[in-house]
């Protein structure tokens, strides 16, 4: 008869801990948060590091334990995992769970983790040139040189072109135009905040696409890079989903601000 392994205490140290027991705990953490209506973004990769430690500490606080520091002073012990997994809270911990500060804490986690959005790009210098109907159909997000582009939410890639999009103001020199003549368009598959399911999101001047038409992408998934069109930037557009021309029919500012705040 095989000898049963003694449950381990998870700790962050010089040697990285990994294994099926870690993966099982990561899955438990996700389920326990889900029971509170919180979509924890923990990855069940079977490696115990700072991320899993941090999510466990958040779980301790969310459940009403006195403090994560005290609960995890000796690491994430088998006893602590059993306590949380089976929700074996004392009367004091139940009262603490229902206290306003813990209710507010869980609400804060929901607001942060349940939005499933991401900023459209990084390294932003300015985005002052905005939506002006009949003149400018999007917002120019000016960045440092070649910044990555990200999906703002779960979406389907409906258009990837490395040339031919840039119309008005396109340079005559084809070599110059080629640095910012592409576009990537997404069709949103979910609604969150000001994002409506079915919207078309356009990243004008997008270059070096790493996605293809038909791909389904999640919030934060890389799409490509900002292109050079007088400055390194994207022309960010939104329309109602009835055209794939790469144009905007509404001000994308509320979506940009929401994604920058929550993503």
Secondary structure as UniProt FT lines:
FT   STRAND          17..18
FT   HELIX           20..34
FT   TURN            35..37
FT   STRAND          47..48
FT   HELIX           50..63
FT   HELIX           68..71
FT   TURN            72..74
FT   HELIX           78..85
FT   TURN            86..87
FT   HELIX           91..98
FT   HELIX           100..113
FT   STRAND          124..126
FT   TURN            133..135
FT   STRAND          139..143
FT   TURN            145..146
FT   STRAND          148..150
FT   STRAND          155..161
FT   TURN            168..169
FT   HELIX           174..177
FT   TURN            178..179
FT   STRAND          183..188
FT   TURN            193..194
FT   TURN            197..198
FT   STRAND          200..204
FT   TURN            213..214
FT   STRAND          216..217
FT   TURN            219..220
FT   STRAND          222..225
FT   STRAND          227..228
FT   STRAND          232..239
FT   HELIX           253..262
//
